[in-house]
Amino acid sequence: MKKTACLLLVICLLLPVFSACSGKNEPFVMSFEGYGITEKQYNYWLSYYKTTFYSALEDYAQTGEEYTEQFWLTETEDGVLWDLTRVKAEDYMKKLVISLYLFDHYGLGSIDGAKEQIKISVDECIADDIAAIGARSRLNEALSAYKMNVSDLKDMYEIEIKRGMLEEYLYGSEGKTPLTDEDKEAYYNETYCRVKHVLINTVDKYVLDDDGERIIDPSTGYYKTEKLTDAEKDQKKALASDVLQKAENGEDFEELIKQYNEDEGMTYYTDGYFLTESSAYEKAFLDAALELQAGQIKSVESAYGIHIIKKYALEKGAYLKDINKNFFSELEKDALADKKEKMFSQYSVEMLRTLDQGAFSQCPLMDKSLI
């Protein structure tokens, strides 16, 4: 829904979200301990999820052609788009159902002023939607495509706000189970790896002036480079092979970096590179970094040249050092998300309906006035 002030009350989530909630005398399609969501709520949420995903691709010009439901049959390395989208949407909806249960389990509705605050927040959200679409009747008309009305929308906003209150109760600065230093250290050890490398550039070289200094290209602000000749490439490859042999024979890797490395990042990041599965590095480099055991060495080739990589043991609290801060800008946020994920994984929501590709296609993209 709109990114209005009312949604600032909700804990920030990975994706723009719209909630599902327990229905009124309607059968559930997923449930937990008497809490659940109905079929129309499920369909509405799935349509919303499809729309936000497709719209994001449109924004980045990655769709390339007029929309049809065939788009969701696209194969990716992780699976078919429609099924990946369904799984993600259902996973999120299951968390909403669990949040309903936990909100009542912790008695959050009985806290002084809670009910009034929920009502005020819901009313603000609805008022924002009406203002955006033009009239309450027009909002009801748009919702009717999903067999819903403003009253249903209020229910769905209410559960979203309840989830926000639950997460603040559990994980806020004064929460029941806030993120601790121990949580951050555990996440760091579970998720990150540390490597150093010697880069032998087999692609290009700097253009030097008569004094041997690198020349800056005034049009780009970067140092000028030129492609290596075939003979120069062969020399560099032979050098990389020699450096790899030295490393495997146990020569001091720090000294090898000082003597042969052409990656200036190694000069600055003296503790090495701290990487996770989602780090934006060349695939061959990242795969090797993740696969190696501490102390192991491997040579891989990338668009930059040949990397002789050594994996190092993680140092306790390395994310606290200022020199390493660029590698850990998301650690606290990701550690908290991981803590929440582990909490939700303790509960099992029962699916009472299995969605196939045909049913998925029956959930159309939304009118963007509802996004």
Phi, psi and omega per residue, in radians:
M1 nan -3.087 -3.096
K2 -1.032 2.551 3.081
K3 -1.482 1.180 -3.067
T4 -1.627 3.038 -3.097
A5 -1.038 -0.573 -3.088
C6 -1.120 -0.566 -3.121
L7 -1.350 -0.185 3.056
L8 -1.208 -0.252 3.078
L9 -1.292 -0.312 -3.071
V10 -1.589 2.454 3.079
I11 -1.018 2.337 -3.110
C12 -1.109 2.385 -3.106
L13 -2.114 2.978 -3.077
L14 -1.052 -0.719 -3.109
L15 -2.105 2.784 2.970
P16 -1.019 2.381 -2.981
V17 -2.231 2.711 2.997
F18 -2.420 2.355 -2.952
S19 -1.657 2.811 2.995
A20 -1.992 2.772 -3.100
C21 -2.606 3.023 3.126
S22 -1.158 2.343 -3.079
G23 -1.477 2.977 3.136
K24 -1.791 1.791 3.126
N25 1.026 0.561 3.061
E26 -2.109 2.508 -3.126
P27 -1.151 2.568 3.134
F28 -1.517 2.684 2.972
V29 -1.805 -0.273 2.961
M30 -2.600 2.539 -3.059
S31 -2.656 2.793 3.068
F32 -2.707 2.079 3.063
E33 0.897 0.713 3.092
G34 1.510 -0.007 3.101
Y35 -1.902 2.589 3.139
G36 -3.082 -2.984 3.067
I37 -2.258 2.677 -3.091
T38 -1.610 3.003 -3.114
E39 -1.101 -0.750 -3.113
K40 -1.180 -0.592 3.093
Q41 -1.197 -0.717 3.083
Y42 -1.043 -0.836 -3.112
N43 -1.120 -0.685 3.133
Y44 -1.108 -0.820 -3.127
W45 -1.090 -0.741 -3.132
L46 -1.094 -0.721 3.080
S47 -1.071 -0.725 3.121
Y48 -1.093 -0.773 -3.121
Y49 -1.110 -0.776 3.094
K50 -1.027 -0.770 -3.063
T51 -1.163 -0.785 -3.135
T52 -1.138 -0.654 3.126
F53 -1.161 -0.835 -3.114
Y54 -1.162 -0.685 3.140
S55 -1.106 -0.637 3.102
A56 -1.112 -0.700 3.096
L57 -1.146 -0.700 3.092
E58 -1.058 -0.736 -3.124
D59 -1.049 -0.563 -3.136
Y60 -1.756 0.274 3.069
A61 0.938 0.743 -3.118
Q62 -1.868 0.050 -3.131
T63 -1.573 -0.795 2.952
G64 1.381 -0.155 -3.141
E65 -2.746 2.971 -3.108
E66 -1.095 2.477 -3.055
Y67 -1.211 2.349 2.897
T68 -2.492 2.872 3.121
E69 -1.135 -0.288 3.093
Q70 -1.064 -0.424 3.128
F71 -0.932 -0.647 -3.039
W72 -1.323 -0.096 3.073
L73 -1.570 0.040 3.133
T74 -1.047 2.286 3.100
E75 -1.526 2.345 3.025
T76 -2.134 3.038 3.133
E77 -1.152 -0.314 -3.137
D78 -1.729 -0.147 -3.120
G79 2.418 -2.983 -3.134
V80 -1.437 2.424 -3.027
L81 -0.972 -0.750 -3.057
W82 -1.100 -0.697 -3.100
D83 -1.288 -0.645 3.077
L84 -1.087 -0.725 3.132
T85 -1.142 -0.755 3.118
R86 -1.037 -0.821 -3.101
V87 -1.078 -0.780 3.130
K88 -1.097 -0.778 -3.127
A89 -1.115 -0.779 -3.128
E90 -1.147 -0.658 3.104
D91 -1.052 -0.754 3.133
Y92 -1.166 -0.736 -3.137
M93 -1.112 -0.627 3.095
K94 -1.077 -0.678 3.108
K95 -1.123 -0.598 3.098
L96 -1.159 -0.709 3.123
V97 -1.112 -0.780 3.105
I98 -1.088 -0.650 3.121
S99 -1.097 -0.676 3.072
L100 -1.009 -0.834 -3.130
Y101 -1.069 -0.834 -3.069
L102 -1.210 -0.570 3.097
F103 -1.002 -0.804 3.120
D104 -1.313 -0.630 -3.131
H105 -1.019 -0.688 -3.141
Y106 -1.545 0.028 3.080
G107 1.159 0.559 -3.063
L108 -1.221 -0.434 3.136
G109 -1.236 -0.306 -3.106
S110 -1.642 -0.027 3.093
I111 -1.160 2.440 -3.112
D112 -0.923 2.202 3.072
G113 1.429 -0.060 -3.057
A114 -1.121 -0.840 -3.090
K115 -1.107 -0.714 -3.140
E116 -1.134 -0.728 3.141
Q117 -1.144 -0.687 3.099
I118 -1.065 -0.815 -3.131
K119 -1.075 -0.760 3.136
I120 -1.074 -0.772 -3.115
S121 -1.144 -0.743 3.104
V122 -1.078 -0.806 -3.137
D123 -1.060 -0.660 3.105
E124 -1.125 -0.722 3.127
C125 -1.100 -0.805 3.141
I126 -1.114 -0.728 3.116
A127 -1.068 -0.703 3.101
D128 -1.104 -0.724 -3.136
D129 -1.156 -0.732 3.126
I130 -1.102 -0.750 3.127
A131 -1.093 -0.658 -3.102
A132 -1.247 -0.672 -3.074
I133 -1.586 -0.320 3.022
G134 2.014 -0.546 -3.118
A135 -2.936 2.673 3.116
R136 -1.051 -0.672 -3.135
S137 -1.110 -0.646 3.130
R138 -1.229 -0.606 3.079
L139 -1.141 -0.769 3.089
N140 -1.073 -0.671 3.135
E141 -1.113 -0.776 3.128
A142 -1.116 -0.687 -3.122
L143 -1.256 -0.425 -3.091
S144 -1.090 -0.431 3.102
A145 -1.082 -0.339 -3.127
Y146 -1.977 0.315 -3.126
K147 1.000 0.667 -3.127
M148 -2.232 2.912 3.052
N149 -2.468 -3.053 -3.092
V150 -1.067 -0.603 3.119
S151 -1.077 -0.725 3.083
D152 -1.115 -0.691 -3.137
L153 -1.101 -0.668 3.086
K154 -1.060 -0.753 3.121
D155 -1.031 -0.714 -3.083
M156 -1.252 -0.662 3.031
Y157 -1.109 -0.673 -3.103
E158 -1.044 -0.748 -3.110
I159 -1.250 -0.545 3.073
E160 -1.123 -0.737 3.125
I161 -1.184 -0.648 3.080
K162 -1.096 -0.694 3.111
R163 -1.100 -0.728 3.101
G164 -1.045 -0.733 3.124
M165 -1.142 -0.687 3.107
L166 -1.075 -0.813 -3.095
E167 -1.184 -0.609 3.056
E168 -1.150 -0.704 3.115
Y169 -1.084 -0.711 -3.088
L170 -1.451 -0.755 -2.911
Y171 -2.092 0.035 3.097
G172 -1.155 3.019 -3.098
S173 -1.022 -0.471 3.084
E174 -2.010 0.444 -3.052
G175 -1.323 3.025 -3.114
K176 -1.177 -0.695 -3.128
T177 -2.392 1.146 -3.109
P178 -1.156 2.866 3.085
L179 -1.151 2.227 -3.094
T180 -1.888 2.941 3.052
D181 -1.062 -0.610 3.113
E182 -1.143 -0.676 3.089
D183 -1.079 -0.770 -3.112
K184 -1.149 -0.732 3.133
E185 -1.137 -0.713 3.133
A186 -1.126 -0.765 3.132
Y187 -1.107 -0.730 3.103
Y188 -1.001 -0.824 -3.117
N189 -1.216 -0.569 -3.138
E190 -1.335 -0.486 -2.888
T191 -1.944 -0.576 -2.999
Y192 -1.726 2.730 2.946
C193 -2.320 2.842 -3.104
R194 -2.232 2.250 3.123
V195 -2.383 2.731 2.907
K196 -2.200 2.792 -3.134
H197 -2.637 2.800 2.961
V198 -1.900 2.053 3.076
L199 -1.681 2.175 2.990
I200 -1.878 1.914 -3.074
N201 -1.293 1.974 3.135
T202 -1.873 0.312 -3.034
V203 -1.947 -0.952 -3.069
D204 -2.575 -3.140 3.128
K205 -2.546 2.796 3.119
Y206 -1.285 2.541 3.011
V207 -1.510 2.233 -3.055
L208 -1.936 2.651 3.060
D209 -1.524 -3.038 -3.075
D210 -1.118 -0.379 3.123
D211 -1.619 0.073 -3.139
G212 1.413 0.229 3.125
E213 -1.633 2.572 3.116
R214 -1.202 2.500 -3.087
I215 -1.762 2.309 3.106
I216 -1.568 2.334 3.057
D217 -1.421 1.989 -3.072
P218 -1.123 -0.382 -3.124
S219 -1.354 -0.404 -3.106
T220 -2.060 -0.426 -3.067
G221 1.462 -0.021 3.126
Y222 -1.777 2.821 3.060
Y223 -1.157 2.483 3.095
K224 -1.256 2.475 3.066
T225 -2.292 2.851 3.029
E226 -2.480 2.645 -3.098
K227 -1.151 2.536 3.060
L228 -1.258 2.590 3.005
T229 -1.316 2.887 3.120
D230 -1.029 -0.682 -3.138
A231 -1.144 -0.708 3.117
E232 -1.155 -0.668 3.089
K233 -1.074 -0.768 3.135
D234 -1.075 -0.691 3.110
Q235 -1.104 -0.737 -3.137
K236 -1.163 -0.687 3.130
K237 -1.154 -0.664 3.094
A238 -1.139 -0.689 3.102
L239 -1.103 -0.756 3.129
A240 -1.063 -0.710 3.119
S241 -1.112 -0.682 3.137
D242 -1.167 -0.737 3.132
V243 -1.129 -0.721 3.102
L244 -1.038 -0.768 3.138
Q245 -1.078 -0.751 3.113
K246 -1.062 -0.759 -3.125
A247 -1.127 -0.750 -3.123
E248 -1.210 -0.417 3.110
N249 -1.473 0.020 3.030
G250 1.647 0.173 3.095
E251 -1.138 2.661 -3.088
D252 -1.003 2.007 -3.060
F253 -1.165 -0.578 3.115
E254 -1.085 -0.679 3.113
E255 -1.220 -0.633 3.092
L256 -1.107 -0.675 3.089
I257 -1.070 -0.811 -3.118
K258 -1.087 -0.653 -3.048
Q259 -1.433 -0.660 -2.917
Y260 -2.124 -0.310 -2.999
N261 -1.175 2.440 3.114
E262 -2.030 0.215 3.073
D263 -1.732 1.941 -3.078
E264 -1.149 -0.366 3.108
G265 -1.069 -0.568 3.117
M266 -1.160 -0.465 3.107
T267 -1.231 -0.644 -3.117
Y268 -1.457 -0.846 -3.079
Y269 -1.530 1.356 -3.037
T270 -1.180 -0.356 3.069
D271 -1.431 -0.164 -3.095
G272 1.785 -3.037 3.115
Y273 -1.746 2.314 3.106
F274 -1.830 2.045 -2.962
L275 -2.197 2.689 3.003
T276 -2.241 3.092 3.137
E277 -1.044 -0.449 -3.092
S278 -1.709 0.097 -3.136
S279 -1.110 2.493 -3.082
A280 -1.517 1.276 3.114
Y281 -2.195 2.837 3.069
E282 -0.922 2.392 -3.024
K283 -0.984 -0.806 -3.104
A284 -1.070 -0.703 3.137
F285 -1.159 -0.842 -3.087
L286 -1.143 -0.752 3.129
D287 -1.017 -0.768 3.140
A288 -1.131 -0.754 -3.134
A289 -1.030 -0.700 -3.099
L290 -1.338 -0.575 -3.040
E291 -1.421 -0.573 -3.071
L292 -1.151 2.682 2.979
Q293 -1.688 2.721 -3.140
A294 -0.945 2.275 -3.133
G295 1.679 -0.318 -3.131
Q296 -1.389 2.729 -3.092
I297 -2.257 2.498 3.113
K298 -2.621 2.562 3.071
S299 -1.874 2.267 3.076
V300 -2.341 2.777 3.131
E301 -1.995 2.448 3.112
S302 -2.362 -3.022 3.113
A303 -1.155 -0.240 -3.111
Y304 -1.690 -0.284 -3.110
G305 2.423 -2.591 -3.113
I306 -1.870 2.270 -3.137
H307 -1.911 2.185 2.955
I308 -1.750 1.904 -2.954
I309 -1.851 2.387 3.001
K310 -2.174 2.326 3.121
K311 -1.617 2.401 -3.124
Y312 -2.026 2.676 3.045
A313 -1.170 2.575 3.086
L314 -1.228 2.479 3.061
E315 -1.700 2.388 -3.120
K316 -1.001 2.281 3.047
G317 1.186 0.362 -3.115
A318 -1.049 -0.445 -3.127
Y319 -1.235 -0.207 3.122
L320 -1.515 -0.242 -3.094
K321 -1.395 2.339 -3.077
D322 -1.035 -0.632 -3.099
I323 -1.132 -0.408 -3.101
N324 -1.737 0.054 -2.960
K325 -1.030 -0.531 -3.121
N326 -1.135 -0.422 3.135
F327 -1.465 -0.263 -2.981
F328 -2.167 0.407 -3.101
S329 -1.097 -0.449 -3.119
E330 -1.850 0.064 -3.011
L331 -1.047 -0.829 -3.084
E332 -1.112 -0.768 3.119
K333 -1.101 -0.779 -3.116
D334 -1.204 -0.633 3.113
A335 -1.143 -0.655 3.102
L336 -1.186 -0.743 3.102
A337 -1.064 -0.676 3.109
D338 -1.158 -0.680 3.114
K339 -1.103 -0.749 3.099
K340 -1.117 -0.760 -3.123
E341 -1.044 -0.731 3.132
K342 -1.162 -0.610 3.089
M343 -1.119 -0.847 -3.121
F344 -1.119 -0.568 -3.084
S345 -1.173 -0.208 3.104
Q346 -1.281 -0.280 -3.058
Y347 -1.979 2.590 -3.112
S348 -2.119 1.968 3.116
V349 -1.526 2.307 -3.129
E350 -1.471 2.215 3.046
M351 -1.542 2.178 -3.116
L352 -1.810 0.038 3.097
R353 -2.603 2.407 3.066
T354 -1.869 2.173 -3.094
L355 -1.577 2.183 3.044
D356 -1.735 3.126 -3.062
Q357 -1.107 -0.608 3.129
G358 -1.116 -0.777 3.119
A359 -1.166 -0.628 3.093
F360 -1.031 -0.728 -3.121
S361 -1.147 -0.398 -3.135
Q362 -1.361 -0.110 3.078
C363 -1.708 1.703 -3.007
P364 -1.328 2.916 2.980
L365 -1.125 2.572 -3.080
M366 -1.453 2.743 2.875
D367 -1.084 2.252 -3.040
K368 -1.184 -0.194 3.050
S369 -1.191 -0.290 3.132
L370 -1.646 -0.039 -3.098
I371 -1.634 nan nan
